[in-house]
């Protein structure tokens, strides 16, 4: 991938996350992109209340993954990265 295509994909992912951010923020949380790998796997981190929410798995499956996959079909996968390393 070229730098411009990396930037374009990053911006597309960020834009797709912006569609669900208001819902996350309403519950005291947020989400950030940690990285997008060479093989187009998006790694995200849930922030704030979303980190420890028992519904975070459903948020990832129904909200985040659906939003990213529908906006950028070439993405191969979406993974959650823990805030604690």
Phi, psi and omega in degrees: 000149177269165180299320181292324177288326175300313181296318180297316180294317178303313180295323178294317179296314179301317179297319179293325177292328178300335180288335180254348181306317181303325179290319178294316181294328178297333179260011177085021182233187178194182179214147176224151175279126176272312177194161169237116186285168178302325181268022172063044170256126180268126176250125182236160176234128174279140185239162176063223182298335182291335180302315187252005182292132178295344179266007184299328177298316179292323177301316180295311184292306188276330184261293187294306183298315181298317181296313181292313183296324180286328180278325184225084185299337182285351177295130184274332181191163177228128181235149175262134177251134180292147178290334180263121181262000000 
